[in-house]
Amino acid sequence: MTVRAQYLQKALAKLDQTFPDGADVSFAALLAELGKWNRRVNLTAIREPREMVPAHLLDSLVVRPLLEGNEVLDVGTGPGFPGLPLAIAEPTRRFTLLDSNNKKIMFVQHAAGMLGLNNVAAVKARSEDYAPGQRFDTVIARALAALPRLVEIAGHHVREGGVFVALKGRYPAEELEQLSDTPWGHAVTELKVPGLKKGSRHAVLLRRE
């Protein structure tokens, strides 16, 4: 099963974003390939293509206005979200997608090659062990760990003046309190994901003070 083009285009229109030519075709191909791989190796608990649109695709793309600079690191990308949809939408930015799970990084490598995403590098590593020799303008983590743990394992990847975008479900009040003794200041933005039926979404923007 694949997502019908008309359904996907209507869903994307609700984001009020503009996309490069052919992006909708790439998004559809990405979700179709994810579904195909998911039948053989367990990459995501969401198996219905129509559910993947809000839960994976739109949930990734709502982060797009928060990106800064040219170099983006997606920590704990899993099967490539939010990194792959963002790379399709932002072809002039460079994305490094990092995960320690071999089968998920294999999918990311395969999908990036299939879609011709020359702006994507897939890396199998733990964030705390990753030493790329550079830091990043934007670091993103989607539901990876509590905020204090996140900045511990990945904060060093954020360039001076850069931003760490931590994607959360409900407003993480307790986690934010635990950041008070760290050098990280924060702002919280509620994210509206069209068609998402369960729960809320928030982005915590962390910057070194």
ABEGO torsion letter per residue (X at the ends): XBBBAAAAAAAAAAAGBBBBBGAAAAAAAAAAAAAAAAAABBABABABAAAAAAAAAAAAAAAAAABBEABBBBBGAEAGOAAAAAAAABAABBBBBBBABAAAAAAAAAAAAAAGBAABBBBBBBAAABBAGBBBABBBBBGABBAAAAAAAAAAABBBGBBBBBBBBBBBAAAAAAAAABABBBBBBBBBBBGBABEBBBBBBBBBX
